[in-house]
Amino acid sequence: MEQDGRRKRRKTTPAQPKKEPLAEELQGRVDKKGLRGRLRWRWLLNTLAATFVVVSIAVTAFSLVMYNYYTSTILATLESKAQTAAGMFRNYTETTYLFTARQFINQFEEKTTIEAQILNSNGRVLMSSMMDISGASVDTFDVSDAIGTKRVVPFLGPDPNTGDHIISASAPVVYNGTVVGVVRMVTSLRQVEAQMTRIVAAVSALGLVILAIMGIGANYFIKSVLEPVIRVTETAKRIATGSYGVQMEKKSNDEMGELVDAINDMSMKIDQAERTQSEFISSVSHELRTPLTAISGWAETLYNGEVRDASDVKKGMGIIVSEAQRLTRMVEELLEFSRMETGRFNLSVEPIDILAELEDAVYTYREFFRRKGLELDYTECDEDLPIISGDPERLRQVFCNVLDNADKHGGGGGRIEVSVGREEDSVVIRIRDYGPGVPEDELPFIKYKFYKGSSKVRGSGIGLAVCEEIINSHNGALSIGNAPGGGCVVTISLPIGEENG
């Protein structure tokens, strides 16, 4: 019924413009290319952006470390030289200090890279190793601080006079506790900055190489991930449009392979459910049509007065009653199944005598079977079974349904056996027929809803599914298997419970 309704709704849907096969193929390629392009660029941008940030931080940190290393090394050298020279001058008087200082300037060997300056106590240059700047004033704070603190003071920054970045160290020359001059060692940072430029360029080039490698790796990785994703997307679209049962090729055993397995399994289950539903609708339609035809035919015959013999009238009325009861049972099964599917399946649990309920079902079917020439053997339990908790009507429904199935599928064997007993903490009921049994390949599916297998016996295919749901609701178990020597045996196990033990 639902299928017919779905078909009707599809018919009322506005028709889509028909596409030629070539147009559909081109559209599919465009869609795949667009999806692939968007995901690839998004992935690449995110990967490269993160890599760029990391590389930039690394380059900046490395450059700062190298710059600090160079400047600290140079500064330590200048401080050492300035302090050594100032210590040498302390042993001379103010008069001999100037003479000795001139000798030091003239003999200073590193004048090409370091400028040695001799200053007076007022901070003015007396002599220099590079050029004659006598009388010039030094405006950096290292000189004034060295004079004021009588300690070696460093300086790093732009020269107030030239604007060049320099690094210097000033050491005071102290004679009898008085600062008589200052020895200042100065060097330009141009070479350091040039070296840092080369280092930053090299490290930046290395960073670009890393970015390129990451881009190539990300492109390869997204290709290896994106292609399966596109295949999964296409398959999901095909399933959504009704191509149930379609399968994808599994190319890996990783998470993507697990996704492919899940999609394939889902596709098969949907296909199976669709086929089962179609078979169920067809089967139920046939099952309803047969008794309705019999009822309608005999009702019209009796209504038109075509049958006048009392025995024929009684026979016709019997057929009408029998077929009406069969319709009622079928409708009840469908209602039970509907309640199960919608979660409205409830039990009226109460203390029950399970032996009495089973014997009622056996008594009901014994006479019915006898008229059909079918023997029903019931093995009574030798011990008293405890009272258990359960729904008597539901359990009786299970017993009757299993007995009815034994008649339909195994009645040709001429005998049905029913036994009951206690096994450990459960009451176990077995109902066996001597028919052809169930094919081994169908046993795992025999309790599935709507499943009828190769059986040609009329029925909706949901009776056993309802029975299993009832038994499971009692925390029991229902199993079906082939018995030794032929036939089928249904085993129902119901727990006794500690309070009933």
Residue, then its C-alpha position, 0 to 999 in steps of 0.5 A: m500500500e505504501q509503495d502504491g502511494r509512493r508511486k502516485r506521489r512520484k507521478t504528481t511530481p513536476a516532470q524534470p527536463k529530460k537530459e540526453p546521455l551526453a549531457e548527463e555525463l558532462q553534467g556528472r563530470v562538471d559536478k565531480k570536477g567542481l566538488r573535487g576543485r572546491l575540496r582540494w582548494r579548501w584543503l590546500l589553503n588550510t594546510l598551506a596557511a597552517t604551514f605558512v604560520v608555523v614556518s613564519i614563526a620558526v623563521t622569525a624565532f631562528s632569526l631572532v636567536m641568531y641576531n641575539y647570538y651575534t650581537s651578544t658575542i660581539l658585545a662580550t668581545l667589545e666589553s672584554k677589550a674595553q675593560t682590558a684596555a681600561g685596566m692597563f691604563r689605571n697604572y699610569t698617571e694622568t700625564t703618562y695615561l695620554f702617552t700610553a693611550r696614543q701608543f695603544i691607538n697606534q698599535f691597535e690591530e683590529k682597527t679595520t673592524i673595531e674602532a677604539q676611542i679614548l675619551n676624557s672625563n667629560g665624554r669628549v674624544l681625545m683620539s680614535s683608531m679610525m679617524d681623527i675626531s678629536g674634540a667630538s662629543v659622544d652622545t650615547f648613554d654608555v659613556s655617561d653611564a660608565i663615568g657615573t657608575k665607574r663600570v663597563v656599560p654597553f650600548l646597542g642602537p643607532d648612532p645619534n650622529t650618523g644614524d648607523h646601527i652600532i654596538s659599543a662598550s665603554a669602560p672607565v679609566v679610574y686613577n686614585g678613585t677618580v675617572v680620568g678617561v673612558v676607553r670605548m670600543v665601537t663597531s658597526l652592525r652592517q656586517v651583522e645585518a648583511q649576514m642576517t639578511r643572508i641567513v633570513a633569505a636562506v631560511s625563508a627559501l628553506g621555508l618555501v621548499i617546506l611549503a612546496i613539499m607540504g603542498i605536494g603532499a597535501n595534494y597527493f593526500i587529498k587526491s587519495v582521500l577525495e577520489p573514494v569520497i566522490r565514489v561514495t557520494e555517487t553511490a549514495k546518490r544512486i541509492a537515493t534515486g532507487s538503485y538499491g543493491v549497487q556495490m562499490e569496489k573496496k580498494s583499501n582496508d583503512e577507515m575509507g574501506e570501512l565506510v565502503d563496507a558500510i555503504n555496501d552493507m546498507s545498499m544490500k539491506i535496503d535492496q533486501a528490505e525493498r524486495t521483502q516489502s514488495e513480496f510481502i505486499s504481493s503475498v498479503s494481497h494474494e492471501l486476502r484475495t483468496p478468502l475474499t473470493a471464496i466468501s464473495g462467491w458463496a455469499e452471492t450463490l446463497y443470496n441468489g438462491e442457487v443452492r437449495d439443499a440444506s447440506d450445501v447451504k451449511k457447507g457454504m456457510g461453513i466455508i464463509v465462516s472459516e475464510a472469515q476467521r482466516l482473514t481475522r487471524m491475518v488482520e490480527e497478525l498485521l496489527e500485532f506487527s504494526r504494534m511491534e514496529t511502532g513500539r506499542f507492543n505491550l504485555s499484561v504480565e501476571p503469575i501464570d501456570i505455563l503448563a495449563e496455557l500450553e495444554d489449552a493450546v494442545y487441547t484446542y488443536r488436537e481435535f482439529f488435527r484429528r479431523k485432518g488425520l494428523e496425530l498430536d502427541y503430547t508428553e506431559c511433564d512429570e514434575d510440577l512446574p513453578i508459577i512464572s510471570g508472563d502474559p497468558e494470552r500472548l504466550r497462548q498466541v505463540f503456542c497456537n501459531v507454532l502448532d499452526n505452522a507445524d500443521k502447514h509446513g510439516g503436517g505431511g509427516g502425519r505426526i506432531e509432538v509437543s513436550v515440556g519440562r524444566e531445564e536448569d532455570s528455564v521452562v523449555i517447550r518443544i514442538r516437532d513435526y515430521g515434515p520435510g524440514v527447513p533448507e539449511d540455507e534458509l534457517p538463518f532467515i526463517k524468523y525474519k519478518f516477511y520471509k517465506g523462503s521456498s515454502k509455497v504455503r500461504g501466509s503473511g510471513i510475519g507470524l514467527a517474527v511476532c512470536e519471537e518478539i513476544i518470547n523476547s519480551h518475556n526474556g526468553a528465547l525461540s529457536i528453530g532447527n531441523a530435528p534428527g531423522g527429519g522434520c523441524v523442531v521449535t524450541i521455546s525457553l522461558p526463564i523461571g526467575e529466582e522468585n519462582g525457583 
